[in-house]
Amino acid sequence: MSVPDPYWLRDNCPCPECRDPRGGQKLFRIGDLPDGLAAVEAVEDAAGLTVRWSDGHRSRYPAGWDAPAADGDDRTEHAERLWAAADFARGLPEADWGAYLADPEERASVLAAVRRSGFALLRGVPAEERQVLRVARSFGYVRETNYGELFDVRVEPDPANLAFTGRAIAPHTDNPYRDPVPTLQLLHCLRNDCAGGDSGLVDGFRAAALLRAEDPAAFALLARTPVPFRYRDRGTELSAEKPLIGLDPRGAIREVRFNDRSTDTAALRALGPAGLGAFYAAYRRFAAITLRPELRLDFRLAPGDCLLFDNTRLLHARTAFEPGTGHRHLQGCYADLDSLSSTLAVLRRRAAVLDELEALFEGEGAGEYLGEAVTMAAHMLQAAALARAAGAPPALVAAALLHDVGHFRGSGLESTAGTDNRHGATAAARLAPHFPPAVTEPVRLHVDAKRYLCATEPGYFDRLSPASVRTLALQGGPMSPAEAAAFAAHPYGADAVTVRRWDEAAKDPAAQTPAFAAFRPLLLESMRR
């Protein structure tokens, strides 16, 4: 292997001397690396690359560490699904609020829809004031503005904004006069029984892409021309100057900022007569595309519906309504995509850990379990089912489910061969990066719990299975009085004993065994925050 630029390679050294193992932050500055840095030796094998440096440092890079990431920014058109209204003929991306709260994988699905399509709809959010804040805080933080932490969208007697009237509102970006613009908007319906007042969405990225395809010169002009946006009321004066179409450094569409109600057209006179003519031709062309019926997705929000959408990508709209025919009351707030994306990434990272565990249960777990009448996976799943039936807290159910993962990856063969594999400690070490002590400590101690019970509870030894008796001898036999006293004083000793009892009871070949998938929501909720 040819070693890349030495400073780049050393700057990416993953060892704990160079990076904090908890958060991955670098523990040195780039200026700390010596002049003339060079690789003295580089050895590559199936496990990765080892480099010895001219300053004596040794770096170890695991196989695949430098796999190229996807090109571009995940907020650009290339990472999104551009759409027209017909693409949702089978239904909107939506979920039930209760399921969203209860199941982290359902939550991840909703957040992924916002990133992929620009929006999602939660049904069944209680039609009560301030619930929109609860939705925002389920994945991130509320961004407070001059409208407060939330705002009411309803007819006001003295409106400071056209949104607070019954007028039709054309597709637009909210708050284009802010820098940065709020990247995420939520609208929660409390009441909607008037005639009209339907909601509409237009994929601004799709509209901009159509402009690029149909009139490249107009697209280029709108992408390079700063447009002033302004808003003012009695207590607020806001302004920002940005192009209508924002591009990333590679030229991909990253933002659409379109709101002809808030464009400070007077300031555009600086473009001059020729510039104004070209700009307005392009501006009108883009505006006409955003109004094409086939691009607009119309739907009606019912009480309890909460719409989440990307305010830097989607343009939102509504039809006119007549207040005298009923009432329309939405509550809204702003949030930011970075917090939503962070929550989604963490949920996906946790799901990947569970995918790995599930694969172990379905692979090695289907094999023989130290001479017992059940498989290793069936044993652990039975233990978790017993814990859940007993009303145990989630962390203890998780501990019961995972208590023997230390036997996986061939470790169980050591016990079969007559060697203590310390599978409790092995399991706890594997789980510790992902689960808190309330899960890992009962797992680590469940072997000691058997030794403790054999020493302190008359008749317990007689109830052990033959395989458990055999492994008890490998594990040190019953505890001495001093060992038992120390174990009883351990903060997680009682939990370990509880797991141990489920462990011994979970060896019934006739028992109905749930699937690993039945415990995934509980495991996700039990993982480290």
N, C-alpha and C positions, 0 to 999 in steps of 0.2 A: 504493500500500500504506500502510495506517495503521501507524505505528511503535508497537510495544508499549511497556510500561513501560521507560523508558530504563535504569534500573539493571539490570533483568533482561537486556535486550538487550546492554548493555555487559559485564555479568558473563559473558556467553557469547561474547565476542569470541574468534575462533579464531586470531588472528594470533600470530606468534612472540614479540611483545613482551608478550603477555598470557598465553600458554600455552607450556609447554615442548613443543617439537615432538616429543620422543621419547616422553614418557609422558602428555602432555596436562594435566599439573598446572598450576594457575593460578600465575602469577608475581606476583600482587598480592593484597592483602586487600580485602575489601569496603569497609572503612573508608578505603581509599586513594582511592576515587572521590570527586570533589569534590561538595559540596552544590550543589544546583541544576543537576545534570547534565542536558543537553538535547541532542537531535539538531538540529544546525544545518541539515544537508542529508541527504536520503535518496533514493537513486536505485536503482530496481529494474529489472533487465533479465533476459534469459534466463539469464545466467550466475549471477545471485544479487542480493544487496542490498549496496550500499555506503553507509555512514553516516559523515558527518563530525560529530564531537562538539564541544560547546562548549569543551572543554579542549584542542582541537586534535588529538586522536587520530582516526585513521581506521580504521574496521573494515570488513572485507569478509566477507560471509556467503555461502557458495556456495549455489546453488539446492538446495532441499530439506533444508537443514541443520536446520530446525525442524519436520520432520515429526513428528507426535505419536507417542510410543512407545505400545506396548500398555498398556492400563490395568492397574494393579495389580501385585502382586509375583509374580515368576515361580515362587515357592515356594507359591503358594496353589492352591486347587482349580480356579481358572479357567485355570491354565496346565498342568494335569495331565489325564491320561486316567483318569477314575474307572472302576473295573472290578468285575466279578463273575467267579467262577471260569469260567463258560462262555465268557467272552471269549477264553480261551486254549485252546479246544478243539483248535485247529490246531497248538498248540505254544507253548512258552515263549519269551520273548525271550532268545536265547542265541547264543553264538559260540564258535569254537574258540580256545583260548589262543594257539596258534601264529599263527593268522591275525590275532588281536587285536594281537599284538606286531609282526607284520610289516607290517601295513597300517593307517596312521593313520585311514583312512576307516572301516575296520571298528571301530577303537577308538572313533571318534566315534559310531558307530551303537550300540555297547554303552552308552556313557555317556549318550547321548540316551534310551535305553530306561529307564535308571535315573531320569532326570528326568521322563520322560513317564508311565511306568507304576509307578515306584517301585522297580523291581528289574530285574536281569538275571542271567543264569547263564553263567559261563565254564566250558567243558568242556575237559578235558585238561590242567589245571594239574598239574604233577608232584605226585604224592601223597607229598610229603616235608614234613617239619616246616619251619616258618617261611616256606613259600612264600606264605602268605596276606599276609605283609608285602610281598613282591615285588609282589603284585597291587595292594595299596593304594598303593604307591609308583609304580606305573605311571601314576597320574593325580593323586597328591596326597601327603599326609603322614599318618603314623600318629598317632593321638591316644592317648597313653599314659594309663592310669588306674591305680587301685589294684590291678587285675588284671595290670598289667604292659603291655608293648607288645603282647603277644598273650596269649590265654588258651586253655586246653584244655577242650573240652566233652566230658566223659566221666565215667563213674561214679568218684567218689572215695570212699575209705574214711571220711573225716570231712568231708562236704561243708559248705561255708559258704554255699552257694547251691543252691536246688532244681534249677537247671540241671545240677548235677553229680551228679544221681541219674538213675534210670531212669523217674521219674514222668512222666506226661503233663503238658505245659505248655500252658495255654490261651493264646489270642492276647493278646499284650502288647507294650508298649514296653520296651526295655532301658534301664536306668539313669535312670528318671524322677526319681530323687532327686538328680540332678545339675542344675546350672544354669550353663552351658547343657548340655542333654542331648546326647550324641554323635549327630550327625545322620545318620551313615552307619555301617552294620555290614557286616562281611564274615565269612562262614563257609565254611571250606574243608574238604572231607571227605577224611580220610586212610584211614578204614576204616568200613565199615557193613555188617556181615554178621550182625547180630542180627535177631531177629523183632521187628517194630515199628520205632519210631524214625523214622517218616516226618516230613518237614517240612511246614509249612503257613504260608500267608500270607493275610492279610485286608487289604483296602484300607480303612484307618481313615477316610480322607476320604469314601469311599463310605458307610461305616457312619454317619458323622456327618451326611452329607447326607440319608440316609434318616431319621435321627432328626429332623432339621429339618423334613422334609416330613410326617412322621407325627405329631410332637408338638412343635410350635414352642416351646411354653413350657418343655418339658424341655430342648430344645437351648439355649435362652437361659440357663436356670439353670446348666447345665454349662459354658457358655462364660464365665460371669461369676463363678463360685464358685471361689476358690482352694482347691486340695486339697493337703494336706501329704503328701509322700512321704519315707520315711526308709529308710536301710539302715545296718546296723552289723555289724561282726564284731570280731575281737580287735584289729585295728589300724586300723579305719576307722569313721568316723561321718559320714554324709552326709545332707543334707536339702535339699529344695526345695519350694516352694509355688507351684503353677501350676494353672490350670483344666484339666480333662480335654480340653476342646476349645479350642484357641487360635485367635483370629481376628486378622486384620490390621485396620488402622484403618477400612477400608471394609466390614468385616463378613464377609469371605471366610475360609473355613477355611484355616488355615496350619499347624496342628500338632495332632496327637492325642497325648496323653500318658496311656496307659492301662496300669495294672499293679496289679491288685487284691491281689497278693501284697505290694506295697510301700507301699500306702496306709496312712497313719497314721490309722486311723479314730477312735482315741480323741480325737485333737485336733479332730475335727469336732463335738464336743459344744458348741463355741462357737456353732454355728448355732441352738441352742435346739430345743425339741421340734418346733415347726411347721416350722422350717427343715430339721431333720434328716429329717422325714417327706417333705418335697418333694424334698430332695436324693436320698434313697435311692430314691424312686420313679423319678426321672430316671436315676440311676446304674444301677439294675437294668434299666431300659428300654434304655439304651445297651448294657449288657453283653449283653443278650439278642440285640440286633441283630448284635453282633460274632460271635455263635455260630451265626448262621444258616448252614446247610450250603451254600446257594447262593453265599455270599460267600467261602467258604474254598477256597483253591487248595491242594491237597495234592499232593506229589510226593516222590520219594525221591532223596536225594543219593547218588551213587555216588563211589567214590574218584576224586579228580581234579576233581570239581565244586567250583566256588567261587561262592557266592551273594553278590551285592551288593544291599543294599536300604536304602531310606530309613527310618531309625529314627524319624523324626518324623511319618511318614505311615503306613507299613505296620505292622501288628501281626503278629508271627511266633509260631509255635506248633510243637509236635511231639506225635506220638502216644507213648504209653508203650512201653517196650521192656524185655525181660527180659535182663539182662546174661548170665545163664547160657547163653543161646542163641547167643552170639557177642559181638562187640565193636562199639561205635560210638564213633568218635573224630573230632571236628571240632576244627580250630583256628580261632580267630576273632580279629578285631581291630576297632578303631573308627577311623573317619576322619571327614572333614567334607565336606558337600555343597559348600561354597564352593570348595574346591580342585578337586573334580570338575567343578563348573560352570565354573570358570576354564579348566581344561584343555579342556573341550568347546568353550567360546567361542573359544579360540585355534585349535583344530583347524578349527572352522567358518570362522574368519576366513582361515586359510591355504587352506582349500578354496575359498573365494570368490575368492581371488587366482588359483588354478589354473583355476577356472571361467572367469575372464576371459581367461586365456591360451589355454585350450582353444577358447574362442569365436573368438579371433583366428586360431588355427591353422585352424579349420574355415571361417572367413570369408575374410579377406584372404589367409590362407595358401594357399588353393586357387587363387590367381591366379598370374600369370606371375612368374618369378624372374629379373629382369635379363637376359633372353635365354637363360637356361640351359634344358636339356631337361627339367627337373623343376620342379614348383611350389615355392614358398617353403617350405611346410609339409613337403613330401616331403623337401626338402633337409635341413632341420633334424632331422627324424625319422630320416633315414638316418644323419646324423652321430652322433646319440645311440645308434643301434643299433650302429654301428661302435665307439663308445666302450665300450658295455656288453660287446660281444663280445671286446674287448681286455682285459676285467677291470679297467677304470678305476675309481677310487673314485667314490662317488656324486656328490660335488661336481663332478667333472670330466665325468661323464655329463650332469649338469644343465647345465653350461656348454656342452657340445656341442649339447644340445637347444635351448638358448635363445640361442645366440650371435648370431642374426640378427633377434631381435625388434625391434631398432632400425629395421628396414625397415617395420614395421607402422605403421598409422595414416597411410598415405600417404607415409611418409618415403622409401620405395624409389623413388618417382617422381622424386626429385631426382637420384638416381644415373643413372636412365635419361635424364634431361634434361641430363646432363653436369656435375652439381654433386656434390661430396663431401658426403654427408649425415651423416658422422661417426657411422655407425650403431652402431659398437662402444661409443662413449661414451654415445650415446642409450640403448642397451639396458642398459648398466650402471647408468645413472641411474634407469631405470624399475625395475630389479630390486633395487637396493640397499636399499630399505625392507624387503624380504622375504627376501633371500638374503645370506649372508655373503660376504666377499671371495674365499674359495676358489671361489665360483661367479662372482661379478661381475667379478673382475679378469681371468681368462682371456677373458671375454666382451669386456671393454673393450679388451684388448690383441690380440685375434685379427687385427685389420687390420694393426697394427704387426708382428705375427708374419709376415704375408705379405711385407711389405717387408724384414724381417730375413732371411728365408730366401732371398729373391731376391738379397740382397746377399752372403750367406755360403755358400750351398749350390750348387755347380755343378750345372747341369741343372734346378734347381727351376723357374726361370722357364719353361723349355720345356714343362713339364708343366701349366702353367696353362691353363684353358679360355679361349676368346676373350673371354668376358664378364669373367673375372677379370683378364685382361690390360688390358682397357679400364678397369676400375675402379682398377687399380693406378696408372695414370697420374693419375687424379683424386686418389688418396690420397697422392701425394708420390713415387711411384716407389721403387726400391730405396734402402735406408738408406745413409747415409754411414758410414765406419768408426767415427766417434765415436758416431753414433746407434746403430749395431749393438752397440758395446761397452756402452753404457748399457742397452740393452734386455737383453742377455745377463746383466747384473748384477741385473736386476729380480727380486724374490722370486717373482713369478708368470710370469716370462718363459718358462720351460721348459714350464709348463702351457699357456700361450697357443700355443706352437709345436705342442704335441700336438693341441690343439683345431683349429689351422689345418690340420694334415695330414688330420684327419677331415673338415674343411670341404671341402677340395679333392677328397676321394675320394667325397663324398656327393652325386654328381650323375648317378647311374645311373638312367635311366628304366625299366630292366627289374628293378631291385632290389625285393625284397619290403619294403614300408615298414610298420612297426608303427604302431598308433594312438597318439595322445597319451595315452589312458587307461592304456596299458601303463607309462607312466613316472610316473603320479601318485603312487604310494606313495614312489618314490625322491625325487621333488621335495618332497613333504611332509616327509620325513625330512631333506632338505638345507636346509630353510628356517631362518631365524634363530630361535633359542630366546629 
